[in-house]
């Protein structure tokens, strides 16, 4: 793809954020606009859908509320596969099983593992901590039913992008605090870790790179509601006072992503607390670049980096860089 077409597509994406009036738009409208945008431009960003061994939609029922929908991806028919719990991004307001379907298929195919995508409840209809409860309960279900789905419960990985990175981070903390389930690794793709939006890059990259400060503020207002303590650990993991005994982490940021400073700061804090961390900032990259493997070589490079980590995890000799 030539550079002029790349620039044209980025300008169109930026136009989408500029046209959205965040003072009047509803969550329902933004979800609809997001789906339309993805449908229109997905062929430029993403490869055709991977055909894999099986894809199963399942509804999990819990006592606390009605249900959580998950989608289970298998690229091979085998037992004791590593399993990735995938939590999609979207500011806790948009996104669903469909928005990250191509991503999850590629992860399963490239790594010969199971991927379980979680359709957690969205804000503002369901504010914090609804999404966390769904992701934690779904992770526990997978751990408890690993044999049934062909997974190895001792190779349970949590992964998410953006808001999903926040959820993956929090689930590792919750699992540690509750003593269950055992999580082997966390993969955080440009994670949102500070809902106070106080890091320098939030302001220095506030406009022009698809994810804007205004849009982030809108997302946080919908997710957090009237919560006064925005620095509590399960909301803003960056401010946690206890980062001990967490699973090894891969943390990814982009050079032109307003969330990059909090990702880097969190990696540093995790290391200081004695955890194994691999951190990388992808140069020239914007938010959501991971969902553009056809469009961006960096996305394909990140896929390879994830595959290398999973290969080491499966072989049982994972080491931190």
C-alpha atoms as a printed R data frame, in Angstrom:
    type eleno elety resid chain resno       x       y      z
1   ATOM     1    CA   UNK     A     1   0.000   0.000  0.000
2   ATOM     2    CA   UNK     A     2   1.491   3.361 -0.955
3   ATOM     3    CA   UNK     A     3   2.147   6.088  1.583
4   ATOM     4    CA   UNK     A     4  -0.488   8.435  0.153
5   ATOM     5    CA   UNK     A     5  -3.238   5.884  0.701
6   ATOM     6    CA   UNK     A     6  -2.015   5.284  4.259
7   ATOM     7    CA   UNK     A     7  -2.176   8.993  5.016
8   ATOM     8    CA   UNK     A     8  -5.622   9.232  3.433
9   ATOM     9    CA   UNK     A     9  -6.994   6.472  5.646
10  ATOM    10    CA   UNK     A    10  -5.548   8.048  8.795
11  ATOM    11    CA   UNK     A    11  -7.100  11.363  7.872
12  ATOM    12    CA   UNK     A    12 -10.469   9.665  7.430
13  ATOM    13    CA   UNK     A    13 -10.167   8.067 10.867
14  ATOM    14    CA   UNK     A    14  -9.268  11.409 12.405
15  ATOM    15    CA   UNK     A    15 -12.264  12.954 10.663
16  ATOM    16    CA   UNK     A    16 -14.477  10.406 12.429
17  ATOM    17    CA   UNK     A    17 -13.294  11.566 15.853
18  ATOM    18    CA   UNK     A    18 -13.637  15.230 14.900
19  ATOM    19    CA   UNK     A    19 -17.185  14.792 13.611
20  ATOM    20    CA   UNK     A    20 -18.341  13.150 16.811
21  ATOM    21    CA   UNK     A    21 -19.920  15.703 19.129
22  ATOM    22    CA   UNK     A    22 -19.055  14.270 22.518
23  ATOM    23    CA   UNK     A    23 -21.357  16.734 24.272
24  ATOM    24    CA   UNK     A    24 -24.428  15.206 22.657
25  ATOM    25    CA   UNK     A    25 -23.517  11.757 21.351
26  ATOM    26    CA   UNK     A    26 -24.931   8.734 23.156
27  ATOM    27    CA   UNK     A    27 -23.081   5.488 23.776
28  ATOM    28    CA   UNK     A    28 -25.491   3.744 21.421
29  ATOM    29    CA   UNK     A    29 -24.713   6.206 18.628
30  ATOM    30    CA   UNK     A    30 -20.956   5.935 19.132
31  ATOM    31    CA   UNK     A    31 -21.143   2.135 19.041
32  ATOM    32    CA   UNK     A    32 -23.071   2.286 15.784
33  ATOM    33    CA   UNK     A    33 -20.631   4.759 14.246
34  ATOM    34    CA   UNK     A    34 -17.685   2.623 15.359
35  ATOM    35    CA   UNK     A    35 -19.156  -0.505 13.757
36  ATOM    36    CA   UNK     A    36 -19.819   1.386 10.523
37  ATOM    37    CA   UNK     A    37 -16.261   2.680 10.446
38  ATOM    38    CA   UNK     A    38 -14.801  -0.776 11.022
39  ATOM    39    CA   UNK     A    39 -17.005  -2.311  8.334
40  ATOM    40    CA   UNK     A    40 -15.996   0.360  5.845
41  ATOM    41    CA   UNK     A    41 -12.237   0.302  6.407
42  ATOM    42    CA   UNK     A    42 -11.496  -3.159  7.795
43  ATOM    43    CA   UNK     A    43 -10.401  -4.453  4.376
44  ATOM    44    CA   UNK     A    44  -7.576  -1.888  4.365
45  ATOM    45    CA   UNK     A    45  -6.394  -2.662  7.902
46  ATOM    46    CA   UNK     A    46  -6.967  -6.367  8.435
47  ATOM    47    CA   UNK     A    47  -6.433  -9.603  6.554
48  ATOM    48    CA   UNK     A    48  -9.415 -11.765  5.567
49  ATOM    49    CA   UNK     A    49 -10.930 -13.874  8.307
50  ATOM    50    CA   UNK     A    50  -8.812 -16.849  9.333
51  ATOM    51    CA   UNK     A    51 -10.581 -20.184  9.005
52  ATOM    52    CA   UNK     A    52  -9.768 -22.241 12.089
53  ATOM    53    CA   UNK     A    53 -10.786 -25.559 13.604
54  ATOM    54    CA   UNK     A    54 -13.732 -24.270 15.645
55  ATOM    55    CA   UNK     A    55 -15.404 -21.114 16.912
56  ATOM    56    CA   UNK     A    56 -18.023 -21.531 19.623
57  ATOM    57    CA   UNK     A    57 -20.281 -18.925 21.185
58  ATOM    58    CA   UNK     A    58 -21.144 -19.760 24.759
59  ATOM    59    CA   UNK     A    59 -23.214 -18.139 27.495
60  ATOM    60    CA   UNK     A    60 -21.861 -18.423 31.035
61  ATOM    61    CA   UNK     A    61 -24.320 -18.069 33.884
62  ATOM    62    CA   UNK     A    62 -23.272 -16.775 37.297
63  ATOM    63    CA   UNK     A    63 -25.150 -16.251 40.545
64  ATOM    64    CA   UNK     A    64 -24.454 -12.540 40.790
65  ATOM    65    CA   UNK     A    65 -26.288 -11.653 37.571
66  ATOM    66    CA   UNK     A    66 -27.641 -13.282 34.454
67  ATOM    67    CA   UNK     A    67 -24.916 -14.104 31.951
68  ATOM    68    CA   UNK     A    68 -21.623 -13.395 30.241
69  ATOM    69    CA   UNK     A    69 -21.147 -14.219 26.570
70  ATOM    70    CA   UNK     A    70 -17.807 -15.608 25.438
71  ATOM    71    CA   UNK     A    71 -16.444 -16.832 22.126
72  ATOM    72    CA   UNK     A    72 -14.020 -19.764 22.188
73  ATOM    73    CA   UNK     A    73 -11.527 -20.034 19.321
74  ATOM    74    CA   UNK     A    74  -9.563 -23.221 18.604
75  ATOM    75    CA   UNK     A    75  -7.108 -23.521 15.754
76  ATOM    76    CA   UNK     A    76  -6.396 -27.216 16.366
77  ATOM    77    CA   UNK     A    77  -8.139 -30.192 17.940
78  ATOM    78    CA   UNK     A    78  -5.824 -30.997 20.829
79  ATOM    79    CA   UNK     A    79  -5.710 -31.225 24.611
80  ATOM    80    CA   UNK     A    80  -3.734 -29.143 27.096
81  ATOM    81    CA   UNK     A    81  -3.464 -26.054 24.934
82  ATOM    82    CA   UNK     A    82  -2.402 -22.703 26.329
83  ATOM    83    CA   UNK     A    83  -5.410 -20.398 26.621
84  ATOM    84    CA   UNK     A    84  -5.621 -16.632 26.196
85  ATOM    85    CA   UNK     A    85  -8.412 -14.707 27.883
86  ATOM    86    CA   UNK     A    86  -8.917 -11.763 25.512
87  ATOM    87    CA   UNK     A    87 -10.561  -8.546 26.731
88  ATOM    88    CA   UNK     A    88 -11.361  -6.124 23.923
89  ATOM    89    CA   UNK     A    89 -10.695  -2.398 23.928
90  ATOM    90    CA   UNK     A    90 -13.158   0.420 23.366
91  ATOM    91    CA   UNK     A    91 -13.009   2.705 26.373
92  ATOM    92    CA   UNK     A    92 -15.302   0.357 28.352
93  ATOM    93    CA   UNK     A    93 -18.140   1.750 26.189
94  ATOM    94    CA   UNK     A    94 -17.774   0.301 22.678
95  ATOM    95    CA   UNK     A    95 -16.522  -2.990 21.250
96  ATOM    96    CA   UNK     A    96 -17.815  -6.556 21.444
97  ATOM    97    CA   UNK     A    97 -17.072 -10.076 20.232
98  ATOM    98    CA   UNK     A    98 -17.329  -8.967 16.608
99  ATOM    99    CA   UNK     A    99 -15.028  -5.946 16.871
100 ATOM   100    CA   UNK     A   100 -12.043  -8.163 17.756
101 ATOM   101    CA   UNK     A   101 -13.054 -11.362 15.994
102 ATOM   102    CA   UNK     A   102 -10.323 -11.150 13.342
103 ATOM   103    CA   UNK     A   103  -7.702 -10.402 15.994
104 ATOM   104    CA   UNK     A   104  -8.701 -13.394 18.114
105 ATOM   105    CA   UNK     A   105  -8.754 -15.720 15.111
106 ATOM   106    CA   UNK     A   106  -5.225 -14.667 14.177
107 ATOM   107    CA   UNK     A   107  -3.974 -15.137 17.724
108 ATOM   108    CA   UNK     A   108  -5.405 -18.656 17.855
109 ATOM   109    CA   UNK     A   109  -4.085 -19.587 14.407
110 ATOM   110    CA   UNK     A   110  -0.599 -18.162 14.870
111 ATOM   111    CA   UNK     A   111  -0.038 -19.722 18.281
112 ATOM   112    CA   UNK     A   112  -1.948 -23.028 18.097
113 ATOM   113    CA   UNK     A   113  -3.720 -22.042 21.287
114 ATOM   114    CA   UNK     A   114  -7.235 -21.413 22.536
115 ATOM   115    CA   UNK     A   115  -8.503 -17.854 22.707
116 ATOM   116    CA   UNK     A   116 -11.539 -16.966 24.818
117 ATOM   117    CA   UNK     A   117 -12.949 -13.548 23.985
118 ATOM   118    CA   UNK     A   118 -15.165 -12.020 26.684
119 ATOM   119    CA   UNK     A   119 -18.221  -9.903 25.847
120 ATOM   120    CA   UNK     A   120 -18.194  -8.014 29.133
121 ATOM   121    CA   UNK     A   121 -20.901  -5.529 30.107
122 ATOM   122    CA   UNK     A   122 -20.369  -2.011 28.790
123 ATOM   123    CA   UNK     A   123 -20.720   1.446 30.323
124 ATOM   124    CA   UNK     A   124 -22.640   3.643 30.846
125 ATOM   125    CA   UNK     A   125 -25.397   1.044 31.211
126 ATOM   126    CA   UNK     A   126 -23.040  -0.942 33.442
127 ATOM   127    CA   UNK     A   127 -20.407   1.166 35.143
128 ATOM   128    CA   UNK     A   128 -17.291   0.135 37.072
129 ATOM   129    CA   UNK     A   129 -16.805  -2.588 38.300
130 ATOM   130    CA   UNK     A   130 -19.244  -4.548 36.085
131 ATOM   131    CA   UNK     A   131 -16.683  -5.204 33.330
132 ATOM   132    CA   UNK     A   132 -14.137  -6.426 35.869
133 ATOM   133    CA   UNK     A   133 -16.628  -8.815 37.444
134 ATOM   134    CA   UNK     A   134 -17.449 -10.308 34.044
135 ATOM   135    CA   UNK     A   135 -13.818 -10.748 33.037
136 ATOM   136    CA   UNK     A   136 -12.834 -12.240 36.381
137 ATOM   137    CA   UNK     A   137 -15.770 -14.660 36.460
138 ATOM   138    CA   UNK     A   138 -15.124 -15.719 32.867
139 ATOM   139    CA   UNK     A   139 -11.453 -16.329 33.701
140 ATOM   140    CA   UNK     A   140 -12.445 -18.462 36.680
141 ATOM   141    CA   UNK     A   141 -14.853 -20.443 34.500
142 ATOM   142    CA   UNK     A   142 -12.123 -21.172 31.949
143 ATOM   143    CA   UNK     A   143  -9.729 -22.199 34.719
144 ATOM   144    CA   UNK     A   144 -12.324 -24.506 36.282
145 ATOM   145    CA   UNK     A   145 -13.361 -25.988 32.938
146 ATOM   146    CA   UNK     A   146  -9.963 -26.148 31.265
147 ATOM   147    CA   UNK     A   147 -10.139 -29.894 30.622
148 ATOM   148    CA   UNK     A   148 -13.571 -29.572 29.046
149 ATOM   149    CA   UNK     A   149 -12.412 -27.040 26.444
150 ATOM   150    CA   UNK     A   150  -9.028 -28.673 25.842
151 ATOM   151    CA   UNK     A   151  -6.983 -26.114 27.752
152 ATOM   152    CA   UNK     A   152  -4.140 -26.368 30.248
153 ATOM   153    CA   UNK     A   153  -5.183 -24.345 33.295
154 ATOM   154    CA   UNK     A   154  -1.521 -23.921 34.194
155 ATOM   155    CA   UNK     A   155  -1.000 -21.920 31.012
156 ATOM   156    CA   UNK     A   156  -3.677 -19.269 31.418
157 ATOM   157    CA   UNK     A   157  -2.799 -15.899 29.861
158 ATOM   158    CA   UNK     A   158  -4.778 -12.669 30.151
159 ATOM   159    CA   UNK     A   159  -4.542 -10.192 27.308
160 ATOM   160    CA   UNK     A   160  -6.241  -6.979 26.263
161 ATOM   161    CA   UNK     A   161  -5.843  -3.798 24.282
162 ATOM   162    CA   UNK     A   162  -6.523  -0.289 25.584
163 ATOM   163    CA   UNK     A   163  -9.427  -0.568 28.066
164 ATOM   164    CA   UNK     A   164  -9.040  -4.327 27.695
165 ATOM   165    CA   UNK     A   165  -5.449  -3.902 28.838
166 ATOM   166    CA   UNK     A   166  -6.788  -2.240 31.970
167 ATOM   167    CA   UNK     A   167  -9.090  -5.211 32.553
168 ATOM   168    CA   UNK     A   168  -6.294  -7.736 32.009
169 ATOM   169    CA   UNK     A   169  -4.132  -5.839 34.488
170 ATOM   170    CA   UNK     A   170  -6.865  -5.691 37.097
171 ATOM   171    CA   UNK     A   171  -7.734  -9.375 36.696
172 ATOM   172    CA   UNK     A   172  -4.136 -10.323 37.570
173 ATOM   173    CA   UNK     A   173  -4.403  -8.199 40.730
174 ATOM   174    CA   UNK     A   174  -7.782  -9.641 41.645
175 ATOM   175    CA   UNK     A   175  -6.565 -13.203 41.065
176 ATOM   176    CA   UNK     A   176  -3.580 -12.531 43.314
177 ATOM   177    CA   UNK     A   177  -5.741 -10.934 46.009
178 ATOM   178    CA   UNK     A   178  -8.294 -13.747 45.959
179 ATOM   179    CA   UNK     A   179  -5.690 -16.444 45.484
180 ATOM   180    CA   UNK     A   180  -7.465 -17.721 42.398
181 ATOM   181    CA   UNK     A   181  -7.206 -18.462 39.485
182 ATOM   182    CA   UNK     A   182  -3.524 -18.943 38.671
183 ATOM   183    CA   UNK     A   183  -2.516 -16.630 35.809
184 ATOM   184    CA   UNK     A   184   0.729 -17.417 34.007
185 ATOM   185    CA   UNK     A   185   1.234 -14.271 31.946
186 ATOM   186    CA   UNK     A   186  -0.281 -10.879 31.097
187 ATOM   187    CA   UNK     A   187  -0.092  -9.201 27.691
188 ATOM   188    CA   UNK     A   188  -1.036  -5.525 27.811
189 ATOM   189    CA   UNK     A   189  -1.384  -3.751 24.465
190 ATOM   190    CA   UNK     A   190  -1.281   0.044 24.915
191 ATOM   191    CA   UNK     A   191  -3.193  -0.339 28.198
192 ATOM   192    CA   UNK     A   192  -5.271   2.358 29.878
193 ATOM   193    CA   UNK     A   193  -3.906   2.376 33.427
194 ATOM   194    CA   UNK     A   194  -4.708   5.855 34.765
195 ATOM   195    CA   UNK     A   195  -8.336   6.975 34.555
196 ATOM   196    CA   UNK     A   196  -7.364  10.369 36.032
197 ATOM   197    CA   UNK     A   197  -5.728  11.087 32.639
198 ATOM   198    CA   UNK     A   198  -2.870  12.862 34.389
199 ATOM   199    CA   UNK     A   199   0.164  11.644 32.453
200 ATOM   200    CA   UNK     A   200   2.088  14.065 30.223
201 ATOM   201    CA   UNK     A   201   1.417  12.210 26.969
202 ATOM   202    CA   UNK     A   202  -2.332  12.648 27.446
203 ATOM   203    CA   UNK     A   203  -1.795  16.375 26.877
204 ATOM   204    CA   UNK     A   204   1.150  16.308 24.459
205 ATOM   205    CA   UNK     A   205  -0.699  13.889 22.142
206 ATOM   206    CA   UNK     A   206  -4.204  15.127 22.909
207 ATOM   207    CA   UNK     A   207  -5.296  15.629 19.283
208 ATOM   208    CA   UNK     A   208  -4.576  14.322 15.815
209 ATOM   209    CA   UNK     A   209  -3.839  10.665 16.582
210 ATOM   210    CA   UNK     A   210  -7.342   9.130 16.510
211 ATOM   211    CA   UNK     A   211  -7.591   8.648 20.288
212 ATOM   212    CA   UNK     A   212  -8.009  12.154 21.709
213 ATOM   213    CA   UNK     A   213  -8.016  13.489 25.238
214 ATOM   214    CA   UNK     A   214 -11.632  14.588 24.826
215 ATOM   215    CA   UNK     A   215 -12.674  11.102 23.769
216 ATOM   216    CA   UNK     A   216 -10.772   9.551 26.671
217 ATOM   217    CA   UNK     A   217 -12.476  11.952 29.078
218 ATOM   218    CA   UNK     A   218 -15.864  10.979 27.633
219 ATOM   219    CA   UNK     A   219 -15.087   7.293 28.060
220 ATOM   220    CA   UNK     A   220 -13.967   7.777 31.660
221 ATOM   221    CA   UNK     A   221 -17.045   9.822 32.546
222 ATOM   222    CA   UNK     A   222 -19.243   7.004 31.268
223 ATOM   223    CA   UNK     A   223 -17.241   4.262 32.979
224 ATOM   224    CA   UNK     A   224 -16.490   5.874 36.330
225 ATOM   225    CA   UNK     A   225 -19.661   7.882 36.884
226 ATOM   226    CA   UNK     A   226 -19.462   9.797 40.165
227 ATOM   227    CA   UNK     A   227 -16.609   7.826 41.700
228 ATOM   228    CA   UNK     A   228 -14.400  10.195 43.701
229 ATOM   229    CA   UNK     A   229 -11.401   7.951 44.291
230 ATOM   230    CA   UNK     A   230 -10.133   7.478 40.739
231 ATOM   231    CA   UNK     A   231  -6.758   6.208 41.955
232 ATOM   232    CA   UNK     A   232  -8.012   2.970 43.490
233 ATOM   233    CA   UNK     A   233  -6.050  -0.040 42.234
234 ATOM   234    CA   UNK     A   234  -8.850  -1.823 40.357
235 ATOM   235    CA   UNK     A   235  -9.699   1.372 38.497
236 ATOM   236    CA   UNK     A   236  -6.262   2.917 37.915
237 ATOM   237    CA   UNK     A   237  -3.714   0.091 38.311
238 ATOM   238    CA   UNK     A   238  -0.855   2.558 37.872
239 ATOM   239    CA   UNK     A   239  -1.518   3.903 41.380
240 ATOM   240    CA   UNK     A   240  -1.683   0.532 43.119
241 ATOM   241    CA   UNK     A   241   0.334   0.333 46.334
242 ATOM   242    CA   UNK     A   242   0.760  -3.419 45.946
243 ATOM   243    CA   UNK     A   243   2.314  -4.684 42.732
244 ATOM   244    CA   UNK     A   244   4.047  -7.655 44.331
245 ATOM   245    CA   UNK     A   245   3.701 -11.242 43.117
246 ATOM   246    CA   UNK     A   246   2.100 -10.544 39.760
247 ATOM   247    CA   UNK     A   247   2.585 -12.711 36.653
248 ATOM   248    CA   UNK     A   248   5.239 -11.803 34.063
249 ATOM   249    CA   UNK     A   249   4.097  -9.067 31.691
250 ATOM   250    CA   UNK     A   250   4.533  -7.864 28.146
251 ATOM   251    CA   UNK     A   251   3.602  -4.172 27.934
252 ATOM   252    CA   UNK     A   252   3.338  -2.484 24.543
253 ATOM   253    CA   UNK     A   253   2.937   1.209 23.746
254 ATOM   254    CA   UNK     A   254   3.060   3.357 20.615
255 ATOM   255    CA   UNK     A   255   5.154   6.481 20.058
256 ATOM   256    CA   UNK     A   256   2.085   8.557 19.113
257 ATOM   257    CA   UNK     A   257  -0.389   7.077 21.562
258 ATOM   258    CA   UNK     A   258  -1.586   9.355 24.385
259 ATOM   259    CA   UNK     A   259  -1.535   6.320 26.709
260 ATOM   260    CA   UNK     A   260   2.176   5.663 26.206
261 ATOM   261    CA   UNK     A   261   3.452   7.350 29.389
262 ATOM   262    CA   UNK     A   262   1.267   5.331 31.731
263 ATOM   263    CA   UNK     A   263   2.286   2.081 30.025
264 ATOM   264    CA   UNK     A   264   5.955   2.899 30.462
265 ATOM   265    CA   UNK     A   265   5.452   4.047 34.059
266 ATOM   266    CA   UNK     A   266   3.560   0.878 34.934
267 ATOM   267    CA   UNK     A   267   6.276  -1.318 33.437
268 ATOM   268    CA   UNK     A   268   8.821   0.481 35.594
269 ATOM   269    CA   UNK     A   269   6.718   0.039 38.740
270 ATOM   270    CA   UNK     A   270   6.172  -3.652 38.040
271 ATOM   271    CA   UNK     A   271   9.925  -4.187 37.654
272 ATOM   272    CA   UNK     A   272  10.639  -2.245 40.831
273 ATOM   273    CA   UNK     A   273   8.214  -4.542 42.673
274 ATOM   274    CA   UNK     A   274  10.222  -7.551 41.518
275 ATOM   275    CA   UNK     A   275   8.095  -8.752 38.620
276 ATOM   276    CA   UNK     A   276   9.387  -9.895 35.226
277 ATOM   277    CA   UNK     A   277   8.515  -7.343 32.547
278 ATOM   278    CA   UNK     A   278   9.155  -6.954 28.844
279 ATOM   279    CA   UNK     A   279   8.407  -3.440 27.632
280 ATOM   280    CA   UNK     A   280   8.490  -2.055 24.115
281 ATOM   281    CA   UNK     A   281   7.392   1.210 22.546
282 ATOM   282    CA   UNK     A   282   6.718   0.779 18.838
283 ATOM   283    CA   UNK     A   283   8.121   3.775 17.017
284 ATOM   284    CA   UNK     A   284   5.821   5.759 14.746
285 ATOM   285    CA   UNK     A   285   2.743   3.888 15.962
286 ATOM   286    CA   UNK     A   286  -0.642   5.200 17.011
287 ATOM   287    CA   UNK     A   287  -3.341   3.761 19.252
288 ATOM   288    CA   UNK     A   288  -5.146   0.693 17.780
289 ATOM   289    CA   UNK     A   289  -2.185  -0.208 15.542
290 ATOM   290    CA   UNK     A   290  -2.383  -3.844 16.684
291 ATOM   291    CA   UNK     A   291  -5.671  -4.190 14.796
292 ATOM   292    CA   UNK     A   292  -4.019  -3.135 11.543
293 ATOM   293    CA   UNK     A   293  -1.785  -6.116 10.607
294 ATOM   294    CA   UNK     A   294  -2.406  -5.794  6.865
295 ATOM   295    CA   UNK     A   295  -1.784  -2.064  6.994
296 ATOM   296    CA   UNK     A   296   1.185  -1.851  9.376
297 ATOM   297    CA   UNK     A   297   4.318  -3.985  9.586
298 ATOM   298    CA   UNK     A   298   4.629  -3.052 13.258
299 ATOM   299    CA   UNK     A   299   1.384  -4.922 13.973
300 ATOM   300    CA   UNK     A   300   2.816  -8.031 12.331
301 ATOM   301    CA   UNK     A   301   6.055  -7.585 14.277
302 ATOM   302    CA   UNK     A   302   4.050  -7.419 17.500
303 ATOM   303    CA   UNK     A   303   2.226 -10.611 16.546
304 ATOM   304    CA   UNK     A   304   5.642 -12.296 16.196
305 ATOM   305    CA   UNK     A   305   6.759 -10.920 19.552
306 ATOM   306    CA   UNK     A   306   3.635 -12.359 21.202
307 ATOM   307    CA   UNK     A   307   4.192 -15.697 19.458
308 ATOM   308    CA   UNK     A   308   7.772 -15.889 20.744
309 ATOM   309    CA   UNK     A   309   6.588 -15.297 24.300
310 ATOM   310    CA   UNK     A   310   3.848 -17.904 24.038
311 ATOM   311    CA   UNK     A   311   6.271 -20.418 22.556
312 ATOM   312    CA   UNK     A   312   8.555 -19.996 25.568
313 ATOM   313    CA   UNK     A   313   5.599 -20.203 27.933
314 ATOM   314    CA   UNK     A   314   4.349 -23.417 26.372
315 ATOM   315    CA   UNK     A   315   7.827 -24.948 26.506
316 ATOM   316    CA   UNK     A   316   8.102 -23.937 30.146
317 ATOM   317    CA   UNK     A   317  11.236 -21.810 30.033
318 ATOM   318    CA   UNK     A   318   9.879 -18.292 29.815
319 ATOM   319    CA   UNK     A   319  12.385 -15.583 30.588
320 ATOM   320    CA   UNK     A   320  12.084 -11.815 30.829
321 ATOM   321    CA   UNK     A   321  14.076  -9.638 28.436
